[in-house]
Amino acid sequence: MNDKEVIASRVARELKDGDRVNLGIGLPTLVARYLSPSLHVFFHSENGIMGMSPLPGEGFEDINLTDAGGRPVGALPGACAFDSAFSFGMIRGGHLDVTVLGGLEVDELGQLANWMVPGSMIPGMGGAMDLVTGARRVIVAMTHRSKTGSKIVRRCSLPITSVRRVDLVVTELAVIRPTEEGLVLEEVMPGISVREVVDATDAGLILAPGLVP
């Protein structure tokens, strides 16, 4: 597995039967591939679909059926489509159990920055602010470091997405839970040591009792 696949497969273990789950653009879309066949999870995309699924294979693409990033997707039997206003009503009304989003930075307050790098051309925040604020549980799926350094920092230097504290951060190195006391290192990935995680992280980490890989 590459780093993104490791992250996606670990996030998939956080989902429960019957969950309504929004998958953000990019890495989070991989999560659906690693869902246990025994679970019935309803994937949502903010452009207006509930019951989204990965494509069954090449040749099944339909230009009228895409996720919010414009990537072709499939639909499970019983899936439904609706307009953007209804979709955001679901998000803002607290009707999503989980959202899985990518991240640029997460800080010791558990705040997420994931929608812009100042000076870069962007289309807008999209649904990020609504999802972080409205979903019952927010999981950040991102690589631990960027080309310039750690993405888990003491304070976000990039514009934050919401003042709400996210619930879980999953990287290729570790699983970290933001709390009122700080960032708790709960798991390290197979083959990774606690020291490697600490050295790769700019923020302070609290080691969970009995922490083992």
Contacts in CASP RR format, 6 or more apart in sequence:
PFRMAT RR
TARGET T0000
AUTHOR 0000-0000-0000
METHOD contacts of the structure
MODEL  1
MNDKEVIASRVARELKDGDRVNLGIGLPTLVARYLSPSLHVFFHSENGIM
GMSPLPGEGFEDINLTDAGGRPVGALPGACAFDSAFSFGMIRGGHLDVTV
LGGLEVDELGQLANWMVPGSMIPGMGGAMDLVTGARRVIVAMTHRSKTGS
KIVRRCSLPITSVRRVDLVVTELAVIRPTEEGLVLEEVMPGISVREVVDA
TDAGLILAPGLVP
1 9 0 8 1.000
3 143 0 8 1.000
3 172 0 8 1.000
4 27 0 8 1.000
4 30 0 8 1.000
4 143 0 8 1.000
4 172 0 8 1.000
5 30 0 8 1.000
5 34 0 8 1.000
6 172 0 8 1.000
6 189 0 8 1.000
7 27 0 8 1.000
7 30 0 8 1.000
7 141 0 8 1.000
7 142 0 8 1.000
7 143 0 8 1.000
7 170 0 8 1.000
7 171 0 8 1.000
7 172 0 8 1.000
8 27 0 8 1.000
8 28 0 8 1.000
8 30 0 8 1.000
8 31 0 8 1.000
8 33 0 8 1.000
8 34 0 8 1.000
8 141 0 8 1.000
9 34 0 8 1.000
10 170 0 8 1.000
10 175 0 8 1.000
10 189 0 8 1.000
11 28 0 8 1.000
11 31 0 8 1.000
11 34 0 8 1.000
11 100 0 8 1.000
11 139 0 8 1.000
11 141 0 8 1.000
11 170 0 8 1.000
12 31 0 8 1.000
12 32 0 8 1.000
12 33 0 8 1.000
12 34 0 8 1.000
12 35 0 8 1.000
12 36 0 8 1.000
14 98 0 8 1.000
14 139 0 8 1.000
14 168 0 8 1.000
14 170 0 8 1.000
15 21 0 8 1.000
15 31 0 8 1.000
15 35 0 8 1.000
15 39 0 8 1.000
15 41 0 8 1.000
15 98 0 8 1.000
16 39 0 8 1.000
16 41 0 8 1.000
16 97 0 8 1.000
17 38 0 8 1.000
17 39 0 8 1.000
17 40 0 8 1.000
17 41 0 8 1.000
18 39 0 8 1.000
18 40 0 8 1.000
18 41 0 8 1.000
18 42 0 8 1.000
18 97 0 8 1.000
19 41 0 8 1.000
19 42 0 8 1.000
19 97 0 8 1.000
19 98 0 8 1.000
20 41 0 8 1.000
20 42 0 8 1.000
20 44 0 8 1.000
20 50 0 8 1.000
20 95 0 8 1.000
20 96 0 8 1.000
20 97 0 8 1.000
20 98 0 8 1.000
21 31 0 8 1.000
21 41 0 8 1.000
21 42 0 8 1.000
21 43 0 8 1.000
21 44 0 8 1.000
21 96 0 8 1.000
21 97 0 8 1.000
21 98 0 8 1.000
21 99 0 8 1.000
21 100 0 8 1.000
22 43 0 8 1.000
22 44 0 8 1.000
22 45 0 8 1.000
22 46 0 8 1.000
22 91 0 8 1.000
22 96 0 8 1.000
22 98 0 8 1.000
22 99 0 8 1.000
22 100 0 8 1.000
22 131 0 8 1.000
22 135 0 8 1.000
23 29 0 8 1.000
23 31 0 8 1.000
23 32 0 8 1.000
23 43 0 8 1.000
23 44 0 8 1.000
23 45 0 8 1.000
23 52 0 8 1.000
23 67 0 8 1.000
23 99 0 8 1.000
23 100 0 8 1.000
24 67 0 8 1.000
24 68 0 8 1.000
24 99 0 8 1.000
24 100 0 8 1.000
24 101 0 8 1.000
24 102 0 8 1.000
24 131 0 8 1.000
25 67 0 8 1.000
25 68 0 8 1.000
25 69 0 8 1.000
25 71 0 8 1.000
26 102 0 8 1.000
27 102 0 8 1.000
27 141 0 8 1.000
27 142 0 8 1.000
28 100 0 8 1.000
28 101 0 8 1.000
28 102 0 8 1.000
28 141 0 8 1.000
29 67 0 8 1.000
29 71 0 8 1.000
31 100 0 8 1.000
31 141 0 8 1.000
32 43 0 8 1.000
32 52 0 8 1.000
32 53 0 8 1.000
32 54 0 8 1.000
33 54 0 8 1.000
35 41 0 8 1.000
42 50 0 8 1.000
42 51 0 8 1.000
42 76 0 8 1.000
43 50 0 8 1.000
43 51 0 8 1.000
43 52 0 8 1.000
43 53 0 8 1.000
44 50 0 8 1.000
44 51 0 8 1.000
44 52 0 8 1.000
44 87 0 8 1.000
44 90 0 8 1.000
44 96 0 8 1.000
45 52 0 8 1.000
45 67 0 8 1.000
45 68 0 8 1.000
45 73 0 8 1.000
45 87 0 8 1.000
46 68 0 8 1.000
46 84 0 8 1.000
46 87 0 8 1.000
46 88 0 8 1.000
46 91 0 8 1.000
46 126 0 8 1.000
46 127 0 8 1.000
46 130 0 8 1.000
46 131 0 8 1.000
47 66 0 8 1.000
47 67 0 8 1.000
47 68 0 8 1.000
47 69 0 8 1.000
47 70 0 8 1.000
47 84 0 8 1.000
47 87 0 8 1.000
48 81 0 8 1.000
48 82 0 8 1.000
48 83 0 8 1.000
48 84 0 8 1.000
48 86 0 8 1.000
48 87 0 8 1.000
49 65 0 8 1.000
49 67 0 8 1.000
49 73 0 8 1.000
49 75 0 8 1.000
49 79 0 8 1.000
49 80 0 8 1.000
49 81 0 8 1.000
49 82 0 8 1.000
50 79 0 8 1.000
50 80 0 8 1.000
50 82 0 8 1.000
50 90 0 8 1.000
51 75 0 8 1.000
51 76 0 8 1.000
51 78 0 8 1.000
51 79 0 8 1.000
51 80 0 8 1.000
52 67 0 8 1.000
52 73 0 8 1.000
52 74 0 8 1.000
52 75 0 8 1.000
52 76 0 8 1.000
52 79 0 8 1.000
53 73 0 8 1.000
53 74 0 8 1.000
53 75 0 8 1.000
53 76 0 8 1.000
53 79 0 8 1.000
54 73 0 8 1.000
54 74 0 8 1.000
55 61 0 8 1.000
55 72 0 8 1.000
55 73 0 8 1.000
55 74 0 8 1.000
56 74 0 8 1.000
60 72 0 8 1.000
60 74 0 8 1.000
61 72 0 8 1.000
62 72 0 8 1.000
62 74 0 8 1.000
63 72 0 8 1.000
65 72 0 8 1.000
65 73 0 8 1.000
65 74 0 8 1.000
65 75 0 8 1.000
66 72 0 8 1.000
66 73 0 8 1.000
67 73 0 8 1.000
68 126 0 8 1.000
68 127 0 8 1.000
88 127 0 8 1.000
88 130 0 8 1.000
89 95 0 8 1.000
90 96 0 8 1.000
91 127 0 8 1.000
91 130 0 8 1.000
91 131 0 8 1.000
91 134 0 8 1.000
91 135 0 8 1.000
92 130 0 8 1.000
92 133 0 8 1.000
92 134 0 8 1.000
93 134 0 8 1.000
94 134 0 8 1.000
94 135 0 8 1.000
94 136 0 8 1.000
96 131 0 8 1.000
96 134 0 8 1.000
96 135 0 8 1.000
96 136 0 8 1.000
97 135 0 8 1.000
97 136 0 8 1.000
97 137 0 8 1.000
98 135 0 8 1.000
98 136 0 8 1.000
98 137 0 8 1.000
98 138 0 8 1.000
98 139 0 8 1.000
99 131 0 8 1.000
99 132 0 8 1.000
99 135 0 8 1.000
99 137 0 8 1.000
99 138 0 8 1.000
99 139 0 8 1.000
100 139 0 8 1.000
100 140 0 8 1.000
100 141 0 8 1.000
101 112 0 8 1.000
101 114 0 8 1.000
101 128 0 8 1.000
101 131 0 8 1.000
101 132 0 8 1.000
101 138 0 8 1.000
101 139 0 8 1.000
101 140 0 8 1.000
101 141 0 8 1.000
102 114 0 8 1.000
102 140 0 8 1.000
102 141 0 8 1.000
102 142 0 8 1.000
103 112 0 8 1.000
103 113 0 8 1.000
103 114 0 8 1.000
103 140 0 8 1.000
103 141 0 8 1.000
103 142 0 8 1.000
103 151 0 8 1.000
104 113 0 8 1.000
104 114 0 8 1.000
104 115 0 8 1.000
104 117 0 8 1.000
104 142 0 8 1.000
104 146 0 8 1.000
104 151 0 8 1.000
104 158 0 8 1.000
105 112 0 8 1.000
105 113 0 8 1.000
105 114 0 8 1.000
105 151 0 8 1.000
105 152 0 8 1.000
105 153 0 8 1.000
105 156 0 8 1.000
105 157 0 8 1.000
105 158 0 8 1.000
106 112 0 8 1.000
106 113 0 8 1.000
106 140 0 8 1.000
106 142 0 8 1.000
106 151 0 8 1.000
106 152 0 8 1.000
106 153 0 8 1.000
106 156 0 8 1.000
106 166 0 8 1.000
106 169 0 8 1.000
106 176 0 8 1.000
106 178 0 8 1.000
107 113 0 8 1.000
107 152 0 8 1.000
107 153 0 8 1.000
107 154 0 8 1.000
107 155 0 8 1.000
107 156 0 8 1.000
107 203 0 8 1.000
108 153 0 8 1.000
108 154 0 8 1.000
108 155 0 8 1.000
108 178 0 8 1.000
108 182 0 8 1.000
108 183 0 8 1.000
108 203 0 8 1.000
108 204 0 8 1.000
109 155 0 8 1.000
109 165 0 8 1.000
109 178 0 8 1.000
109 182 0 8 1.000
110 165 0 8 1.000
110 166 0 8 1.000
110 178 0 8 1.000
110 182 0 8 1.000
110 183 0 8 1.000
111 156 0 8 1.000
111 160 0 8 1.000
111 161 0 8 1.000
111 162 0 8 1.000
111 163 0 8 1.000
111 164 0 8 1.000
111 165 0 8 1.000
111 166 0 8 1.000
112 132 0 8 1.000
112 138 0 8 1.000
112 140 0 8 1.000
112 156 0 8 1.000
112 160 0 8 1.000
112 161 0 8 1.000
112 162 0 8 1.000
112 166 0 8 1.000
113 156 0 8 1.000
113 157 0 8 1.000
113 158 0 8 1.000
113 159 0 8 1.000
113 160 0 8 1.000
113 161 0 8 1.000
114 128 0 8 1.000
114 140 0 8 1.000
114 161 0 8 1.000
115 122 0 8 1.000
115 124 0 8 1.000
115 125 0 8 1.000
115 126 0 8 1.000
115 128 0 8 1.000
115 129 0 8 1.000
115 159 0 8 1.000
115 161 0 8 1.000
116 122 0 8 1.000
116 124 0 8 1.000
116 125 0 8 1.000
116 158 0 8 1.000
116 159 0 8 1.000
117 158 0 8 1.000
118 158 0 8 1.000
118 159 0 8 1.000
125 161 0 8 1.000
128 161 0 8 1.000
129 161 0 8 1.000
129 162 0 8 1.000
131 138 0 8 1.000
132 138 0 8 1.000
132 161 0 8 1.000
132 162 0 8 1.000
132 164 0 8 1.000
132 166 0 8 1.000
133 162 0 8 1.000
133 164 0 8 1.000
137 167 0 8 1.000
137 168 0 8 1.000
138 164 0 8 1.000
138 166 0 8 1.000
138 167 0 8 1.000
138 168 0 8 1.000
139 166 0 8 1.000
139 167 0 8 1.000
139 168 0 8 1.000
139 169 0 8 1.000
139 170 0 8 1.000
140 166 0 8 1.000
140 168 0 8 1.000
140 169 0 8 1.000
140 170 0 8 1.000
141 170 0 8 1.000
142 151 0 8 1.000
142 169 0 8 1.000
142 170 0 8 1.000
142 171 0 8 1.000
143 151 0 8 1.000
143 171 0 8 1.000
143 172 0 8 1.000
144 150 0 8 1.000
144 151 0 8 1.000
144 152 0 8 1.000
144 171 0 8 1.000
144 172 0 8 1.000
144 173 0 8 1.000
144 174 0 8 1.000
144 197 0 8 1.000
144 200 0 8 1.000
144 201 0 8 1.000
145 151 0 8 1.000
145 200 0 8 1.000
149 202 0 8 1.000
150 200 0 8 1.000
150 201 0 8 1.000
150 202 0 8 1.000
150 203 0 8 1.000
151 171 0 8 1.000
152 169 0 8 1.000
152 171 0 8 1.000
152 176 0 8 1.000
152 183 0 8 1.000
152 201 0 8 1.000
152 202 0 8 1.000
152 203 0 8 1.000
153 202 0 8 1.000
153 203 0 8 1.000
154 202 0 8 1.000
154 203 0 8 1.000
154 204 0 8 1.000
165 178 0 8 1.000
166 178 0 8 1.000
167 177 0 8 1.000
167 178 0 8 1.000
168 175 0 8 1.000
168 176 0 8 1.000
168 177 0 8 1.000
168 178 0 8 1.000
169 175 0 8 1.000
169 176 0 8 1.000
169 177 0 8 1.000
169 178 0 8 1.000
169 183 0 8 1.000
170 176 0 8 1.000
172 189 0 8 1.000
173 188 0 8 1.000
173 189 0 8 1.000
173 192 0 8 1.000
173 196 0 8 1.000
173 197 0 8 1.000
173 200 0 8 1.000
174 185 0 8 1.000
174 186 0 8 1.000
174 187 0 8 1.000
174 188 0 8 1.000
174 189 0 8 1.000
174 192 0 8 1.000
174 197 0 8 1.000
175 185 0 8 1.000
175 186 0 8 1.000
175 187 0 8 1.000
176 183 0 8 1.000
176 184 0 8 1.000
176 185 0 8 1.000
176 186 0 8 1.000
176 205 0 8 1.000
177 183 0 8 1.000
177 184 0 8 1.000
177 186 0 8 1.000
177 208 0 8 1.000
178 184 0 8 1.000
179 206 0 8 1.000
181 206 0 8 1.000
182 204 0 8 1.000
182 206 0 8 1.000
183 203 0 8 1.000
183 204 0 8 1.000
183 205 0 8 1.000
183 206 0 8 1.000
184 205 0 8 1.000
184 206 0 8 1.000
184 207 0 8 1.000
184 208 0 8 1.000
185 194 0 8 1.000
185 197 0 8 1.000
185 198 0 8 1.000
185 205 0 8 1.000
185 206 0 8 1.000
185 207 0 8 1.000
185 208 0 8 1.000
185 211 0 8 1.000
186 208 0 8 1.000
186 211 0 8 1.000
187 211 0 8 1.000
187 213 0 8 1.000
188 194 0 8 1.000
188 196 0 8 1.000
188 197 0 8 1.000
188 211 0 8 1.000
188 213 0 8 1.000
189 213 0 8 1.000
190 213 0 8 1.000
191 213 0 8 1.000
192 213 0 8 1.000
194 207 0 8 1.000
194 211 0 8 1.000
197 205 0 8 1.000
198 205 0 8 1.000
END
